[in-house]
Structure formats: C-alpha cells, structure tokens
Amino acid sequence: MPYIDSHGNLVDKPQGVLQGYNFPGFFGIFGSIITFIAAFFQSLIAPLIPNRPS
C-alpha cells in the first residue's frame, strides 16, 4: 500500500516502525495513516533516545 511520507514522497512500502507489515484491503488505508503517524513521531522521538551501541 503506497503512502505519502513526511517529505511528500510516494513510498511503495511502509518504513520505520511498521515496516514489513501488510494491511490488506480496507485496513490498508488505516495502515498507511498509522505508518505515517508512527514515522512522524519516530522522527520526533528518535533524536531524544540515545543511540543503541553498535
């Protein structure tokens, strides 16, 4: 399910928190919205969380 990311780009697959999850049919719309919100908050919260040791 394609979705629009925070930069206005059309992305074929969800990225970030919900990457790898598929939302079939009607739920695809909600999946896109949830993915957008999750990615948006992830971009806000990520800088506040210390990086994991590599």
C-alpha positions as CSV (number, residue, x, y, z in Angstrom):
1,M,0.0,0.0,0.0
2,P,1.7,3.2,-1.2
3,Y,1.7,6.1,1.2
4,I,3.0,9.7,1.4
5,D,5.9,10.2,3.7
6,S,6.6,13.4,5.7
7,H,8.6,14.8,2.8
8,G,5.7,14.4,0.4
9,N,7.2,11.5,-1.4
10,L,5.2,8.5,-2.6
11,V,6.6,5.4,-0.9
12,D,5.7,1.9,-2.0
13,K,6.1,0.2,1.3
14,P,5.7,1.3,4.9
15,Q,9.0,2.1,6.5
16,G,10.1,2.5,10.1
17,V,8.0,1.1,12.9
18,L,5.6,-0.9,10.8
19,Q,8.0,-2.0,8.1
20,G,7.2,-5.5,6.9
21,Y,3.6,-5.3,8.0
22,N,0.8,-5.6,5.4
23,F,-2.7,-4.2,5.8
24,P,-5.0,-5.9,3.4
25,G,-8.0,-4.2,1.7
26,F,-9.9,-1.7,3.8
27,F,-7.3,-1.7,6.6
28,G,-4.6,-0.6,4.1
29,I,-5.9,3.0,4.5
30,F,-5.6,2.8,8.3
31,G,-2.2,1.1,7.9
32,S,-1.0,4.0,5.8
33,I,-2.3,6.5,8.3
34,I,-0.8,4.6,11.3
35,T,2.5,4.3,9.5
36,F,2.6,8.0,8.7
37,I,1.8,8.9,12.3
38,A,4.3,6.3,13.7
39,A,7.0,7.6,11.3
40,F,6.2,11.2,12.3
41,F,6.5,10.6,16.0
42,Q,9.5,8.3,15.4
43,S,11.3,11.2,13.7
44,L,10.5,13.4,16.8
45,I,11.3,10.9,19.5
46,A,14.3,9.3,17.9
47,P,16.7,12.2,18.5
48,L,15.7,12.1,22.2
49,I,16.6,8.4,22.6
50,P,20.4,7.6,22.9
51,N,21.7,5.6,20.0
52,R,22.0,1.8,20.6
53,P,25.5,0.6,21.0
54,S,26.7,-0.9,17.7
